[in-house]
Amino acid sequence: MYKIAVVGATGLVGSKMLQVLAERNFPVGELLPVASAKSVGGTVNFNGLDYTIVSMEDALAARPDIAIFSAGGSVSKEWAPKFAEIDCYVVDNSSAWRMDETVALVVPEVNPNDIVKEGYIIANPNCSTIQMVVAIKPLHDVFKIKRIVVSTYQSVTGTGVKAVEQMENERNGIIGPMAYPHPIDRNVLPHIDVFMDNGYTKEEMKMVNETKKIMGDDSIKVTATTVRVPVTGGHSEAVNIEFEKAYTMDQIYTLLNNAAGIIVQDNPAENIYPMPSNSYDKDEVFVGRIRRDETIANGLNMWVVSDNLRKGAATNAVQIAELLVAKGWIGNQ
């Protein structure tokens, strides 16, 4: 059994991490829920028991085996190295460490071997990147991807509680705090994270850069448009792929059906295709609307959907922790 700290335990992702740890029967011997100073002394429920929320300093002093962070980049930058110094593995859900050359950026179905014993900080990728690379990895291994054009349709839960409240307030005619610069209900915002000098948003560039790092292939060309839509339950992506090698549709279906973490839902005659409402609270990546792109050689279109709070964040982090346990690197403190 292991001593586990969950940093940001009261947030949307942190709460989901606790849920996933319980559901997957992770061997938690002692839980250290960590949150901001105003929450310290309160409680969170885990596996039917109430646990007292502690400060970051107290969690560090308790010397956990694994600390799963979901508390923002600045917190991770300051505290992750301190936990690493005491031989605690840190699985960080922020963007703080993702592109650090010394830190593994891991999706367990894609690149589990990027984790190394002495790499005490491990980055959890961006939610929209995670679901895409799970879907494309089995295809890339066989046909080699040259280029990806992806457009996302991302849930308000990706922004956090304030965004969900904004949408619900707007639906109920209530004026309240705004998480976005515009209304989100009955609207679509082609704007996730901040705009950069090249005209793309930070979210779009995350998908570009993280995909190359996770796939271990800088030759893959990626261009993205990320969009916030007024839904909860999951992110959706229209993914257009150009391969180097020719393929058959039978090969595509066989590879996707046999891949870990993927469920193919693709029967247009019966109106069966992935939707965020059906992915809610599930760990898999759902793939459908699979069809040849008839405008280019070796082109393919797919529709990819996943629960962004689970596989896009909490579940992926817990799966990384499971890999660490399976490798036998963690000793009880």
N, C-alpha and C positions, 0 to 999 in steps of 0.2 A: 504494500500500500504506500501511496506517495503523498507528500505534502504539497498542495497545489494552491497557488495564489491566483486569484482572478482580479485583475486591476481594471477598474471601471465596471464593477459588478452591478451597479444600479442602472446602467444605460441600456439602450435597446439591444446592442450586441452583447454586452456583458451578461444581461439577463438570459439571453439565448444561449450563451456559453454554458451557464449553469444548467440550463435545461438539457443541452446536448450531452454534457458530462454525465448527467444522471441517466439519460436515455441509453447511452452507449455503455453504461456500467463501467466507466473509467475507474480504475482502482484508487479512489480518493480516500486516503487515510485521515487526512486533516485538511480542511478547507480554510483558506484565508481570503475572505472577500474584502477588497480594497476599493475605496471610493474617496471622493473629495472630503475636505475637512468638515463641511456641513452635514455630511452623511455618517461620519464616524460615530459609533455608538448605537446606530440603528441596526436593523437586522435584515437579512435576506433569507429566503427559504431555499434549501437544497435537499432533495431526497426526503422531504417531509420534516426536516429539522430546521430550526432557526439558528443562523450563525451571525455573530456580532461583526459588524463592519469595522475594520481596523484601518489605521493610517498606513501610508507607504513606509514610513520609518519602522513601524511595528512589524509589518510584513517582512521587510528586509532582515530585521533582527531575528525573526523566526526561522530564517534560512530555508525557504521552500526548495523543493526539488525542481519544480517547473512553475514559471510565472507566465500567465497568458494575459497580455496587455490589450486593452481596448479603451484607451483614455486620451487619445490624441497624440500628435507628433511631438509636441514640446515635452510632454510628460515622458514619452518613450526615450527621447534623446537624453534627458537628464537621468532617468532612473534605470533604463535597461542595462547600461554598462555596470551599474552598481550591483545589480543582481547577478550579472555574468561574472563579476569579480569573486563572488562566493560560490562559483560553480553551479549556479542555478541556470537552467536553460530558460530562455525567454522566447516566447512565441508572440511576435508583435503584429497587431492588426493595423497599425497606422502606416503612413507612407514614409515614415522617418528613415527606415533602414533599407527599403526595397532596392534601391539602385546603388547601395554601397557595395563595392566590389568584394569586400571581405565577408559579406553576409549572404547566406543562401536565401533565395526567394522561391518558395516551395508550394507546389500543388501535388499532393501525394500520388495521385493517379498518373502524373506526368513526369516529375523529376525527383523522386524520393531519394535518389543517391547523391543529390547535391548537398544533403545534410552530412556534416562531418562532426566527429566527436568533439573536436576542440572549438567548434563554432557555436558558442553559447547563445548568440542572438540569431534567431531565424525569423525571417519576414513572411508575413501572410500577405499575398498579393491583393490588389484591388478586386472588388467583388465582380465587376464586369469582365475583368481579365480572366479570373478563375474559371468561370463557366465556359468562356470561349475556348481556352486552351484545353480543357477537358474534352470538348467536342472535336477539336481539330487534331489533337495529338495522334490518335490512331490512324488518321488519314495522312498526316505529314510523314509518318514513319514509312509508309508504303509509296506514296506518290510525290512527295516533297513539294511543299507549298512555296510558290514564288511570291504571291501577293494576296493580301486580305483587305477587303473593304467592308467595314462593319459600321452599322448604325444601331444605336441602342435606344431602348425605351425603358427607362429606369424608374423604379418605384420610389415614392417619397420616403419610404422607410430608410433608404440609403442616406438620407440627409439627417434623420434623427427624429426624436419625439416632437421637437418644435415644428417640423415640417408636416408631420401627421396631424398635429393640432391645427395648423394653418388650413389644411385641406378640409378637415372636419368642420372648423369654424365657418369656412366659406360655404360649405354645403348646407349649413344650418343658419346662414344669414347673420353670423356673429362677427363683429369686428374685433380682431385680436392681434397678437404679435405676428410678424411676417418673417418666415425663414427665407423666403425668396423675394427678389425685387419686383415680382408681379404675382397676381393671383395664379394658383395652380389648378384649382377645380375648374373643369371645363376648359382647360388650357393645356398647352404643351410648351415647354421651355427648352430651346436648344442651347442650354447653358448649364453645365455642371462643373463646379469648382470655378477658379478664376481664369480669366482670359490671359493668354501669354502673348509675347511679342510677335509670334508667327501667325496669330489669328486663331489658333486652336486653344481649347481650354486645357487646363491641367489634367482633367480626367481623360481627355482624348489622348494626350501625350503619355499618360500612364499606360494606356492600353498598347500604344506603340512600343514603348521601351520595355515594359514588363513582359510582353509577349516574347520578344527576342531573347530576353534573359532566361525566362523559364524554359523556353524551347531549346535554348542553347544554340541559336542560329541567327546571327546578325544579318544574314542575307534575306530573310523574310521581310518583304515590304508590307507595312501596315499603315492604313489610313482610317481614321475613325471620326464619327460624328456622334456625340453623346447627348441624349435628350431626356429630360425629366417629364414623366407623364403622371396624371392623377390616379394612380393605382397603388394598392398595397399588395404584398404577397410575393413579389418577385420581379426580377429584371428580365426583359426580353431583348433579343438581338437578331437583326437580319445580317447574316454573315455570307459574304461573297468571296469565294476562294478561287484562285488560279493555280493549278498544279503544273509541275514540270512534266509529269508523265500522264499518259492516257489512262483512263479508268472506265469501268463499267458500273452501272447503277447497282448491279448485284454485289459487286465488290464493296461499294460504299455501304450498303445496308448490312452486309456481313460484318464488316469491320466495326461499325457503330453498335450493332446488336451484341457483339462479343466483348465490347470494351467495358472496363470497370467504371462504375459511376454514371453510366449513360442509360437512359430509357428512351427508346425510339417510339414516338407517337406520330404516325404518319399514314393516315388513311383519309384523304380528302373526300372520297365518296361517302364516307360516314361522318364528315365534319370533325374528324379527329386530328388534332394538332396541339402542340404545347401552348398553354396559357398560364399567366401568372396565378390566376385563381386556383388552378389545379396543382401548381408547384408549391403552394403555401405549406410551410412546415415540413417539407420533404428535403432529403439530402441529395437527391440525384439531380443530374443535369438532363433536361428533356430536349430532344431534338426531333424536329419535324419539318414539313414543307421542303423536303429534300428533293432537289430537281437540278437538272443540268442547266448551266448558263449557256444558252445557244448563241451568244454573241461573241464568244471567244473560245479558242481551243482549250480543252481540259478545265473548263470553268464549272463551278458548282455553287448552288445557293442552298442555305440552310436557315432554319429558324430555331434559335436556341434560347431556352427559358430555364431559370433556376431561382430558388428562394435566396435572395441576396443576404439575408441575415443568417441563413444556415450555411449552405455550401459556399456562399460568397463571403462568409466571415467566420461564424462560430464553428461550424462543422469542420471546415478546412483546418482551423487552428487546433481543434481537438484531435483531428486525424494526424497532424504533425506531432502532437504530444504522444499519441499512440505509437507512432514510428519510433520516437525516442525511447519509450518503454520497451518496445520489441527489440531494439538494438542492444538492450542491456547495459546502457551507459549510465543509468541513474541509480545511485545507491541511496538507501533510506538515510535521512539526516538524523 
